[in-house]
Amino acid sequence: MRTFALTTAAALLTTLTAAAPTHADTHHHAAHWVRSCARPTAADTAACNALRVVRPASDQGGYGPADLLDAYGLPADGGAGATIAVVDAYDDPNAEADLGVYRSHYGLPACTTDSGCFRKTDQRGGSRLPRTDSAWAGETALDLAMVSAIAPRAHLILVEADSAGMSDLGTAVNTAVGLGAKFVSISWGGSESVNSATYDSRYFDHPGVAIAVASGDGGYGVIFPASSPHVTAVGGTSLRTDASLRGWTENVWSTTSSEGAGSGCSARLAKPTWQKDTGCTRRTVADVAAVADPETGVAVYQSFGGSGWYTYGGTSAAAPIITAAYALAGAPPAGSSPASFPYAHPAALNDVVTGSTSTCRPAYLCTAGPGYDGPTGLGTPNGVGAFRN
């Protein structure tokens, strides 16, 4: 595990940002977390999958960029030439400012509207931003922090949907792609419905664009659009340091209440040709994974709906990490299916072989083992090789 050195400016900034974390030493404390967004109450409505840890301000922690890059064997200072889009519902009025605090604290290059690095739009690509929502603001802060941590040289587009309705969020995805993003991070989802196939073809079928989607935090059982065959479904792990050559160990993220990384079989959407597991006749979730356990979560700065530094988890943390890993690997070829890339390069992933979220049949859909499994897919990043064509 590397220790990330703060710049002098970042060290001074901590006087303005109470309890700013410098490392993950607080991970040994028991974590109580709350869902950032309420569960959907209507069909074809999404909720974000961000989980915020509730701890005293003096006890906040969470992994920073250097920890994540080290854990996943990713190059530092990457992402130049890439455009990554984060798509969320409602407006976070402090998104750019909070991102600035996060990046400055960790010595990452500034990414601002004035420099042309950062852009915020409504779901139509304009400036008529939706109403604010402090719950979804936590999701936005988390997503922007994670893509910055992994690909700090990338340009960022934040597209804010008018609502958490699937049609509004899907329109925002189309806008992100239309604005030139080749990498799209989605950390939200809802139950599959009779409309899922229509939404899938209308909003998520973008050849040559890597779209990474959180698999959900409810354990065994799938959500949409993670169940789309056109996206990379991202499961979750618990990530801790150890004495191995890698220096890190991972297992399936789960809780005592059978929650954790979402996985299972789609009831409505077709299996992509590159998936060869036999337990689902339709699409199987997930494809790959990254850290999602709030107990081993990531550091995020949030001032709208929050008051400083927090530890966040959920597959909402994992999806933007994978999105940015795709960005480090380079633009997907035109017409390609980036969701298939990890299946052609499974050796370029850390195979997660322990842990389960539940008891199910066949067992691999909720229990890890050698090779493919539902909660962690083919594994977690070990460099960028799994995310190239």
URFENHU-V536636 format. One record per helix or strand. SS is the DSSP state (helix for helix, strand for strand). FROM is the first residue (numbers start at 1). LEN is the number of residues. If there is no record, write none. Layout:
((SS:FROM:LEN) (SS:FROM:LEN))
//
This chain:
((helix:8:6) (helix:25:4) (strand:32:4) (strand:45:1) (strand:47:2) (strand:51:4) (helix:57:3) (strand:63:1) (helix:65:7) (strand:83:7) (strand:91:1) (helix:95:11) (strand:118:5) (strand:132:1) (helix:134:17) (strand:155:7) (strand:165:1) (helix:166:13) (strand:183:4) (strand:188:3) (helix:196:9) (strand:210:5) (strand:218:4) (strand:224:1) (strand:232:10) (strand:248:5) (strand:254:1) (strand:260:11) (strand:282:4) (strand:288:4) (helix:294:3) (strand:298:5) (strand:308:6) (helix:315:15) (helix:338:7) (helix:346:3) (strand:349:2) (strand:356:1) (helix:363:3) (strand:367:1) (strand:373:1) (strand:377:1) (strand:380:2) (helix:385:3))
//
